[in-house]
Each structure stands twice: as structure tokens, then as C-alpha cells.
Amino acid sequence: MKKDQAVNILIFIPPFLFALASLLNIFGDYSALAEPGQFLRPLIILWIILILLIKPYFWVIRDWNWTSMALSTTGMILFSSEQYFIYQLICLVAAILFWYIALSLLRHKLKTIQVNLVFGLVALSLVISMTINLYNQASWSSVSASLQFRWQDHPLPAKLDATNIRPDIYYIVLDAYGRADILEEYYDYDNSTFIDDLEAKGFIVPTQCRSNYSKTILSVPSTLNMDYISNLVPGTEYPSYWWLMAPLIQHSDVRRMLEDIGYRSVAITTDYNFNSVFTSDLYFQPEPVILYDLEAGLIDRTPISFLSPLLSKFAFYPLSNDHEKLILYNFKTLSSIPDLEGPKFVFAHIAAPHPPFVFDETGHSQKPGYDKMFADGSALPISDEDYKIRYIAQLEFINAQVAQTIDSILANSTIPPIIIVQADHGPRMYTNFDSEKDTCLKEAFSVFAAYYLPGIDPEAIPQDISSVNLFRIIFNNYFGADMELLNRKHYFDTDRLYMPEDVTSQVDTCATP
């Protein structure tokens, strides 16, 4: 390579560093949800965009240094949030001004190549500062990596008997669906019509079912691995990264035990990367490309959102405009699964009736009245009265979808299936995520559950069943396992995600405004 060609390449380092810094900034805001592996694809795409712009910019500008600086500016505008763009601009102007004054004192003129050098130094400084801020996440990624391979050598908690008939098993999580008595006491809503319909179909509906955790990220992996998180993953007390639990959901003990006796795993995409079981034998998603967490945040928070109409042709990002579509897609897909051959373990996590409240009781799309987000409790910017009205409206629509889906599954299943419909935690209108003392624990832990368990004596299901024992009971009764039921414990999750407070003795208390 000739010397001038090498120089031409080097002067284009700044725009790529600015793009990296901008992505690191957004990644910092999503670091609790987005595991480090999510970073690679958007970075490559941003860099490709810059590469494609080099020649067109040079044809117009006719100077390589000015082309590089124009690309840097374009990247800052397109790939940064408004706040971070202003911060980058201030840093850049200050650095150029400092360089100009320094050169003036030395009686030198400011040259174009020097300005481009300042661009590069500022961009490098931004990248270094953001990398330092994210260092802890990178260090904890090794823990996640070790968990990814836990399923390969972790012994199964029990051996299942495959000699009996193997029915399809559906585990349908309805996020934040409250128990009947909670809906009546705090939401002035009578859910008996829906429950009576389920019981008429043969479902068991426990009256005192509770979750073991008050947040999805601990409740779902605990249920799927039939144990408490502190036993499953000791030593993760300090980080607050949700993505650390992804391996426990993707390679759960429940899935592995069923696959060991010939079941196929089936999963439907969810709103979050961490609980989407991509590794299933069959994985259903509405579009070829799913944009999770970081990528959805990049689109929502930067001017690159102008590409949304184009992206919607082949990509799906559930955290934004596609949340309503994903809820409907889950129910539609569940109805089609009985047609698949062989015994199946089906996992579907439907983020409703949890906020955002996007449906009315008839299924018409509703605007939440605030920026669409999955906040709840004290973090949700609406009044308690508005919360009640919108929550119940969405719940009524979900009830109708659940009823239709169950009818379809039962009608099209050759062997009567096992159907588990259960919330991961209760509704959280009266939840303060910073303090269990200011939270209605009774509301947050009291969950709706309905079990279709053909051939099982209803008395085998305790009325006060907790999630951690659900599959232990099913495996004992259907597959000859002899798994001991665990003592019922309840943990309230604050910002110290993996150091939850034991609130077992207070789980029926309620602190309301």
C-alpha cells in the first residue's frame, strides 16, 4: 500500500470512533437488559453506513480530511441521542478551541489535518470513558458465559419416566396477571366469569397461588428450574444485569428433563432478548429479524428512526411499535402448535396485562398516554385510577384471547395436553421498587394460575401453590419423578436484583397510598 493511501485510511478513524462512542452511550442505558453480545450487530451496521458514505461525500467535498470530519458529524447526528450529541459537540468545540489557542501562542496556523486529529482524539477519549463505565458489565459477561454451558454438565435434578403417554406441555406466562381476590379487592373487578369458564373446561384454578419473586427476571428462571435463584446461581449478589439469567431460561432444567425423554422444545419470541429461547428446537418469530433491547433503543432514541418504515418491512422490534402485534402473534401461534408432530414443551411469555396498556377491552389499540415502556408501579407516570381502568380493560381483552387459544389447543390436540397458564408476578399498582415497606406485597405476589392437568386429582394441587413447586408436582404426577417440594419463600426485588429481601412473613401485607 502506498503511503498516501495509508494516510487516507488513517484519517477515517474518527468517524468510526464517534459511531462506537454513540453506541456505547446507548448501550450504557440498556446495560441491565442487553448482554454484551447484542453490541456487535448494530456496530457493524453503523460502520457499514459510514463506509458507504465515504465516496459520495468525497465526490462533493473533494478533500479527504473534510470528508472525514463531515462523516464524523453525520455519525454524531444520526447515531446519538439529542443529549449525547450536545455533549459530543461541546467536547469537540472545546478541544478545537484549546488546540487553536495553543497553536496561536506558538505562532502556528491551524491546519485541516490538525482539526481532524482533534476529532480523532475527542472520539477516542469518549470511547475510553464509556468503556471504563461499562467495565463491570464486561467482567460479569464471563459469569453469563459460564452459565451458558451450565446445562452441558449440570446434572438433572431427577430422571423422568418416558414409558407413559407424553402429552404436549404448554407453559404460558401472562405477565402481571393478578389473582381473582386481588382484582376484586384493589381493582373492583369480578373475574369469576372467566374463571368459571376455565373450570368448566376442566382447569384447576388455585385460590391462593403466589409467585416466589416480584419480578419477571427472577420468577421465570426460578419456575423453569424448580429452585430458588440463590441455589441455582450462588455468588451473583452484586450485579443488576437481567441478561445473566438468560441461560437459565434458555437451557432450563424443565426443558432439559423433557428433552431427555423425547420432547421437542418450542418457543415464541418475547419482548426481551433475555427470555427469548432462541435455542429451542422450534422458534417462532413474526419477522426474519428481531431488534431487541439495544437495537430498539438505538432506533427509538436517535434520528436513525427515520428508517423505521423501511425496517418494518423485514424487522420487528417489540419494545416499540410492535408490542401489540407481538401479543396477538403469540396467541395466534399457540393455536397452531397442536398441528406439529411429536410431544412438545411450549414456552410463551406474553407481556400482558402488564403495562404498557395498549389494548382496550375490545382489542382496539390504545395509546398508553406516555412514552411506551414496560415500567410499572411507582415508575409508571399515571394515576392509580387510570392504572385500574387501563389494566382491567387490557385484562378483559387478554381473557378473551386466552379463552379462544385454549379452545383451539384442546380441539386440535390428539392427546389431551397439559396447559399451564400462570403469571410470573402479580399486578403492581401499589409497588415501590425501592422499598418493600411501601409496597402492597399482597398485590405483587398474588398471581393468577390455571392448570389443565388431565387425569390428575385436583387435590394434588395445593390451593397455596407457589411457582417454584409447579413443575415438581407435574413431574411427580405424570412422569414418576420423586421430587421433594420446597418450602415456600417469597423475595422482593429492589435495585439490588440478586439480593432480594425475604418477605415470606409479610407476603399478605399491603402498604397503599
C-alpha positions, 0 to 999 in steps of 0.5 A: 500500500502506498503511503498516501493511501495509508494516510487516507485510511488513517484519517477515517478513524474518527468517524468510526470512533464517534459511531462506537462512542454513540453506541456505547452511550446507548448501550450504557442505558440498556446495560441491565437488559442487553448482554454484551453480545447484542453490541456487535450487530448494530456496530457493524451496521453503523460502520457499514453506513459510514463506509458507504458514505465515504465516496459520495461525500468525497465526490462533493467535498473533494478533500479527504480530511473534510470528508472525514470530519463531515462523516464524523458529524453525520455519525454524531447526528444520526447515531446519538441521542439529542443529549449525547450529541450536545455533549459530543459537540461541546467536547469537540468545540472545546478541544478545537478551541484549546488546540487553536489557542495553543497553536496561536501562542506558538505562532502556528496556523491551524491546519485541516489535518490538525482539526481532524486529529482533534476529532480523532482524539475527542472520539477516542477519549469518549470511547475510553470513558464509556468503556471504563463505565461499562467495565463491570458489565464486561467482567460479569459477561464471563459469569453469563458465559459460564452459565451458558454451558451450565446445562452441558454438565449440570446434572438433572435434578431427577430422571423422568419416566418416558414409558407413559403417554407424553402429552404436549406441555404448554407453559404460558406466562401472562405477565402481571396477571393478578389473582381473582381476590386481588382484582376484586379487592384493589381493582373492583373487578369480578373475574369469576366469569372467566374463571368459571369458564376455565373450570368448566373446561376442566382447569384447576384454578388455585385460590391462593397461588403466589409467585416466589419473586416480584419480578419477571427476571427472577420468577421465570428462571426460578419456575423453569428450574424448580429452585430458588435463584440463590441455589441455582446461581450462588455468588451473583449478589452484586450485579443488576444485569437481567441478561445473566439469567438468560441461560437459565431460561434458555437451557432450563432444567424443565426443558432439559428433563423433557428433552431427555425423554423425547420432547421437542422444545418450542418457543415464541419470541418475547419482548426481551432478548433475555427470555427469548429461547432462541435455542429451542428446537422450534422458534417462532418469530413474526419477522426474519429479524428481531431488534431487541433491547439495544437495537430498539433503543438505538432506533427509538432514541436517535434520528436513525428512526427515520428508517423505521418504515423501511425496517418494518418491512423485514424487522420487528422490534417489540419494545416499540411499535410492535408490542401489540402485534407481538401479543396477538402473534403469540396467541395466534401461534399457540393455536397452531402448535397442536398441528406439529408432530411429536410431544412438545414443551411450549414456552410463551411469555406474553407481556400482558396485562402488564403495562404498557396498556395498549389494548382496550377491552375490545382489542382496539389499540390504545395509546398508553398516554406516555412514552411506551415502556414496560415500567410499572408501579411507582415508575409508571407516570399515571394515576392509580385510577387510570392504572385500574381502568387501563389494566382491567380493560387490557385484562378483559381483552387478554381473557378473551384471547386466552379463552379462544387459544385454549379452545383451539389447543384442546380441539386440535390436540390428539392427546389431551395436553397439559396447559399451564397458564400462570403469571410470573408476578402479580399486578403492581399498582401499589409497588415501590421498587425501592422499598418493600415497606411501601409496597402492597406485597399482597398485590405483587405476589398474588398471581393468577394460575390455571392448570389443565392437568388431565387425569390428575386429582385436583387435590394434588394441587395445593390451593397455596401453590407457589411457582417454584413447586409447579413443575415438581408436582407435574413431574411427580404426577405424570412422569414418576419423578420423586421430587421433594417440594420446597418450602415456600419463600417469597423475595422482593426485588429492589435495585439490588436484583440478586439480593432480594429481601425475604418477605415470606412473613409479610407476603399478605401485607399491603402498604397503599397510598 
